Amino acid sequence: MSEAVPGERVEDKSVGELVALASSNISNLIRAEMDLAKLELKADAKKAAIGGASFSAAGLIGGLIVILLSIAFAYGLVGLGIWHWAAFLIVAAVYGLLAGLLVLFGKWRMGKIEGAKRTRKTLKDDLSALRRRGDSDTPELTG
């Protein structure tokens, strides 16, 4: 394969050499773009991993905080004169109620999922149009 040499005129090359040169240049360009994309994605993946680990640690600490606040809430109820077992049962009931409300909210939101109604309709219309030949009612494709 021939390469472009500085000062060499393009008119002096044959069509085959020009096609080979263009093909080589395109291959080199695509290879360089892919290498650049790999480097960028590798750096982004490292940043995402560090961010994910930070979120995980924050979630763990948040969970510990909820546990400690729950114990503090229960002992606050004990301080008001409620028996220990009843105070912790009240805290558990509050969390049970909160969990139930979150389940109902999640169920309500899941019920609002439409399932890509418009996309299904347009795909169905597109397939119908492909099965028809022009304006005639004779199907062109079957299946």
C-alpha positions in Angstrom: 0.0 0.0 0.0 1.4 3.4 -0.8 1.5 6.3 1.6 1.2 10.0 1.0 4.6 11.6 0.9 4.9 15.4 1.6 5.3 17.2 -1.6 4.0 14.4 -3.8 1.2 15.3 -6.2 -2.0 13.4 -6.0 -2.2 13.5 -9.8 0.8 11.2 -10.0 -0.9 8.3 -8.3 -3.1 5.7 -9.9 -6.8 5.3 -9.0 -5.9 2.0 -7.2 -3.3 3.8 -5.1 -5.7 6.6 -4.3 -8.4 4.1 -3.2 -5.8 2.2 -1.1 -4.6 5.4 0.5 -8.1 6.6 1.3 -9.0 3.2 2.7 -5.8 3.2 4.9 -6.6 6.8 6.1 -10.2 5.9 7.0 -9.0 2.7 8.8 -6.4 4.7 10.8 -9.0 7.4 11.6 -11.6 4.8 12.8 -8.9 3.1 14.9 -7.8 6.4 16.5 -11.4 7.3 17.2 -12.0 3.9 18.9 -8.8 4.2 21.0 -9.9 7.7 22.1 -13.4 6.4 23.0 -11.8 3.5 25.0 -9.7 6.0 27.0 -12.6 8.3 27.7 -14.9 5.4 28.7 -12.2 3.9 30.9 -11.8 7.3 32.8 -15.6 7.6 33.0 -16.0 4.1 34.4 -13.4 4.8 37.1 -15.3 8.0 38.1 -18.6 6.1 38.1 -17.1 3.3 40.3 -15.8 5.8 42.8 -19.2 7.6 42.8 -21.1 4.3 43.2 -18.9 3.4 46.1 -19.5 6.8 47.7 -23.3 6.4 47.3 -23.1 2.9 48.8 -21.2 4.2 51.8 -23.7 7.0 52.2 -26.5 4.5 52.1 -24.9 2.3 54.7 -24.4 5.3 57.0 -27.9 6.5 56.3 -29.2 3.1 57.4 -27.2 3.2 60.6 -28.6 6.7 61.3 -32.2 5.4 60.9 -31.5 2.6 63.3 -30.0 5.0 65.9 -32.8 7.5 65.5 -35.3 4.6 65.9 -33.7 3.6 69.2 -33.7 7.2 70.3 -37.4 7.6 69.4 -38.2 4.4 71.4 -36.3 5.6 74.4 -37.9 9.0 74.1 -41.2 7.2 74.4 -39.9 5.3 77.4 -39.0 8.7 78.9 -42.6 9.7 78.5 -43.6 6.8 80.7 -44.4 4.1 78.1 -43.1 0.6 78.9 -40.0 -0.5 77.0 -41.7 -3.2 75.0 -44.6 -0.9 74.1 -42.2 1.9 73.0 -40.3 -0.3 70.6 -43.6 -1.8 69.4 -44.8 1.7 68.6 -41.7 2.5 66.6 -42.1 -0.8 64.7 -45.7 0.0 64.0 -44.7 3.5 62.7 -42.2 1.8 60.3 -44.9 -0.8 59.3 -47.3 2.0 58.5 -44.7 3.9 56.5 -43.8 0.7 54.6 -47.5 0.1 53.8 -47.9 3.6 52.6 -44.9 3.3 50.4 -46.2 0.0 48.9 -49.5 1.7 48.1 -47.8 4.6 46.5 -45.5 2.3 44.5 -48.5 0.3 43.4 -50.4 3.5 42.4 -47.4 4.7 40.3 -46.9 1.3 38.7 -50.6 1.4 37.6 -49.8 4.6 35.7 -47.3 2.8 33.4 -48.6 3.0 29.9 -46.3 0.5 28.3 -45.2 2.6 25.3 -48.7 2.9 23.9 -47.8 5.3 21.2 -44.7 3.4 20.1 -46.7 0.1 19.8 -49.3 2.0 17.8 -46.8 3.6 15.4 -45.0 0.2 15.0 -48.2 -1.5 14.2 -49.1 1.3 11.7 -45.6 1.0 10.1 -45.9 -2.8 9.7 -49.4 -2.4 8.2 -48.0 0.1 5.7 -45.2 -2.2 4.8 -47.6 -5.1 4.2 -49.7 -3.0 1.8 -48.6 -2.3 -1.8 -49.1 1.5 -2.5 -52.7 2.5 -2.2 -54.1 -1.0 -3.1 -55.6 -3.2 -0.5 -53.6 -6.2 -1.7 -51.0 -7.3 0.8 -47.5 -7.2 -0.5 -45.9 -9.0 2.5 -47.4 -11.8 4.4 -46.6 -13.1 7.8 
